[in-house]
Amino acid sequence: MPPLLCRISLIRCSLRSVQLEFTSHGAGDFSYVGIDAILEQMRRKAMKQGFELNIMIVGQSGLGKSTLMNTLFKSKVSRKSVVSTPEERIPKTIEIKSISHDIEEKGVRMKLTVIDTPGFGDHINNENCWQPIMKFINDQYEQYLQEEINIDRKKRIPDSRVHCCMYFIPPTGHCLRPLDVEFMSRLSKVVNIVPVIAKADTLTLEERDFFKQTIREGLRANGIDVYPQKEFDEDADDRMINDKIREMIPFAVVGSNQEYQVNGKRLLGRKTKWGTIEVENIAHCEFAHLRDLLIRTHMQNIKDITSSIHYEVYRVRRLNETNGQPNAQPPNTLVNPQQANGVAAQHQVLTHEM
């Protein structure tokens, strides 16, 4: 075949392949632009970068915090599971210890950091025991802020900010303790708090329901706004979904790393002489609802509120202090929800203008 005819043949093949590609995307519809392809682009980029999630667990010793974390992620992610100590004594002061893991599931990579607080609530005098935790959370905001304002800042700033704080309430069956009220009142203004009733299998169903109702009343009476916060609902659909979650708070949970044979199936649970408590059975406990909230349905929202509300409040306050504003508040000053919403709105406007 002459060279000219070869070139013509190649051009025809190229045009045919372009036509096929256009037809596959637009199905012959000349009005198709392809804006929806941005979703696939975002998915590919997210898959390459991976995700980060930082969870803090707070509660006195013996409430099964490490076991519950291992149950949530179906692997040994808690500090106690990784750092083997022959006999861990209760520290004289509250310590903040964190450990990170790289988790992958179906090609999705996530860096999970679990922050433990050994020593919290374990002493005779627990006055101001929330302060080291508050300081740690603010220190992470400060670290992120310093990275952010650097002239030669990193393309992707490592995120060590605490996205969620799981607060473990002992299964007393009575009401919130002064320690619980003090901690959640102060920390709910700087971090997303998710309260859980630990070792809920020690309560009867009637005791559990009464305890949950009493805790909800205590939260309302003390003006404690735990996650998901009502004022941060974005629309009616969000409000409807989150209202159902708010009705379940606090989650009455049971954790276990042991598998048992139940009706021919291997299930995570706790075996007693009366039967097996199935961890993922919503008729037995609310572990499945907690897992769905933290991982399957609200993980990104938890991170968004951390970034656009809690961190933004801290950032504006610190920049005001740096600029010598007379009304600047000290780092540990609590901020009411109206102020938080105002800062979030300001952040959104700035984001759109950039």
N, C-alpha and C positions, 0 to 999 in steps of 0.2 A: 504494500500500500504506500502511495506517495506520502512524503512528510506532511504536506498541507492537509490531506485527508485525515491523517492520524491526529493532527491538532484539532481539526473540526470534530472528530469523533470524541476526543477527550473533553472538549468544551461541552458537547451534548450530554456526556455522562455527568459532568459536574453540575450542569443545569438541572438534570433529572434528579440528582441527589438532593440539591437545594429545594426543589419542588416537593420531594417526598418529606423532607424535614419540616417544611412549612405546613404541609398538609397534616402531619402527625401532631403538630402543636396547635394549629388553628382550625383543623378539620375543614379547610377550605373557606373559613370565615375571614373575610378581609377586615372585619372590625376588631379581630383579636390583636391585642398589643403585646401581651405576655407579662403583665404586671404580677400575676399570681406566681410567676417563677421566682420571685424574691423569697418566698417561703422556703423553697428548696435550697436557695443560695444560703439563707440564714441557717438552715439545718446543717448543711455541709460545713459551714464555718464553725458552728457550735460543736459539731462532732470532732473537728480538728483541735479546737482549743480545749475541750473538756469543761468540766464544771467544778465548782468549789462549794463546800458546805461545811460550816463551822457550828457545832452544837456544844453548848455548855450544859453540864448536868450538875444540879445542886440539890443537896439533901443530906440529912445526917447518915452516918454509916449504918449498914445493915438493912437498907431499904431495897436492895437489888438493883441499884443504878447500872452497874457494869453488866449484869445479866440482861437487863432490858435493852441496853444498847447493842449487845451481841445478838439478841433476838431480832431487833429491828432490821439489822443489816445482814443477818444470817451468816455472820463471820465474827471472828474474834477481833473486835475493833476497840474495845475498852482498854484503858491503861492497865488494869489489873490482869487482863488476859495476855498482854504482851510483856509487861515488865514483871518478871517473877521475883517476888520477895518472900523470904521464908516466913516472916511474921511482921505484918505492917501494923505499927502502933499508931494510935491517934496522935496526930501532930499537935504541938502546943499552940500553934497558930494556924490559921487557914492558909493552905498552900494552893497554888494554881498550877496544875500540871496538864500538859496537852500532848497528844500523840496523833500523828497523821498517817493516813493509809491511802493508797491508790486503789480504787475499786473500779472494776469494769464489768458491765453487763450488756450483752447484745451489741457490742461495739461502742457503747457509751462509757466514757471514762469520767470518773469523779474523784477529786481529792477530798476525802472526808477527814476533818479534824475534830476529835473529841476532847473537850476541855473538862477536866475533873477538878473538884474543889474539896479534897479531903480535909477534914477538920471542921467543916461547917456544921454548926448545931450540936457538936459533940462535947461541949464543955458546960460546966456549971453556970458560968457567966457568959452568955452569948451576946452581950451588948455590943452593938456596932460590928457584928460579924459580917455584915453586908459590905462594909467599906473596902476590904481587899478585892472583892469581886467587882464592885463599882469601878475601882481604880484600874483593874485589869481591862475591863470593857472600854473605858475611856482611853487607856494607853493604846489599844488597838486602833481606835479612831484617830488618835494623834499620829500614830505611825503611818496610817494610810494618808492622812492629811499632809504630812511632811513629804511623802513620796509624790503626792499629787501636785504640790506647789514647786517642786524642783524644776529648774530651767531645763535640764536634760533628764526629764523623767522617763521611766520605762514605758515601752509600748503597751505593756499590760501590767498594771500594778498588782503585786501579790495581795490577795485579800485575806487578812487575818481577823477581820471584824467578826464579832460574835453575831451570827444570824438568828439564833434561837437559844433560849434558855429553858430547859426542862426542869421544872421545880417539883420535887418529890415530897408529897404530903404523907405523913405516917397514917396508917389506917386505924385511927383511934375511934372513929365512929361518932365523935362529938362535934367539934367545931374547929375553926382555924385557931392556931396558937398565936400569941403575940409575936413570936418570931416569924411565923408565916406572913402575918399581916405587915410587919415592918419591912421584911425583905421585898415582898411583891409590890408594896406601895412605892418603894424607892426605885427598884430596878425596872418596873414596868414602863418607866419614863425613858429609859435608855436602851432597852432591848426587848425583843418579842418574847414574852413569857408564856409557856404552855404548862399549866399545872396538871399533875397526874397524881392519882391515889395509888401509892405503891402497895404491892402485895395484897391486891383487892380480894383475893380468895380467902382471906382471913375474916371477911365480913359476909354475913348472909345477904341475900338479894334485897331484903327489906332494909337492913342496916346500910347497905351500899347506897340505895336510892335516897334515904334520909340524909346520909352524910353528904352526898353530892348536892342536894338541895340546900343544906345548911351552908356549905362552902360557897355556893353561888350567891346566897343571901349575904354572906360575910364579905364577898368581893364587892357587891353593890353598895353595901353599907359603908365600906371604907374607900369607895371611889377608885377601886383597882381595876384597870382596864387591861385584861390579858388578851393574847392573840386568839382569834382574829378580832381586832379592834373595830367597833361598830363605825366610828367616824372615818375609817379608811376604806369602807366599802365603795367601790367605784360606780356601781349602778344597781338597778333593781334586781338583776339576776345574781350579782355577787351577794347582795343583802339576803336574798332568799336562801342561797346555799350556806352562807356564813351563819345565818340565824339558826339553822339546824345544828351546826357545829357548836354554837354557843350554848344551845340547850343541853349538849352532852358534856360540856366542861364542868368539872375536871374529869379526865378520862380515868376510869377505874381499870387498871392494867395488871397483867400477870406476865412475867417473863420466864423463859426456860430455854436451856440449850439442849435438853434431853428429848429424844424422839421415842414415841411409844406406838405400839400397834393398836389401833382403834378401828373396829369394823373392817379389818383387812387393809387399812391404810396406815402409813407411817405419818404421825403427826407430832408437832411440838407440843409438849404439855407437862403437867406436874401430876404425878401419880399419888393418890391417897388411898386409904383402905375403903373409901366410899366410891371411888371411881377415878377417872382421869380428867383433869381440867385442861381443856384444849385451848391453847393460847390464841389461835386464830379463829375460834368459834365465837361470834358476837353474842351468842346466847350465854357464854361463860364469862367473857370479859370484853373490854373495849379496846384491846390491843390493835385490832384491825383498823378501827377508826383512827387511832393515833398514827399508825403507820401511813394510812392514806393521806392524812393531813400533812405530815412532815415530808413525805417523799412523793406520793403519787399525784396529789392534786394542788398543794399549796406551797411547794418548795420554792418556786420562783417568786411567788408573791411575798413569802417570808424574806427572801433576799432583797426584793424591791423595796419593801418597807424599811428594812435596815439601811439601805442606801439612800433613799429619797426622804425619809423622815428622821430616823434616829441619828444617823451620821450627819445629815444636813443640819439638824439643830446644833450638834456639836461643832460642826465646821463654821457656821455663821457666828456662833458665840466666840470661838477662838479667833476668828478673823477680826471681829469687833474688838477683842482684847488687844490684838496686835496693833490695830489702828488707833488705840487709845480712846475708844468710845466710852463715855461716862456711864452708860447704862449696861455695860457688859457684865455678864453673870459669871461667877466662878465655875470651874469645870464640872463640879458635882451638883450644881443647882438643878432642881427639877423643873421641867417645862410642862405647861398644861397642854391638852390636845389642841386647843385653838391656835396656840403658838406653833405647834408642830405642823398643823394644816397650812398655816400661813407660810411657813418656811418651805413646805413641799410645793405649794403653788408657785412661790418665787423660783424654786429650783427648776420647775417645769418650764416657766417662761424663759429663764436663762438658757435652758437646754435647746428650746426651739429657736432662740435667737442666734445660737452659735453656728 
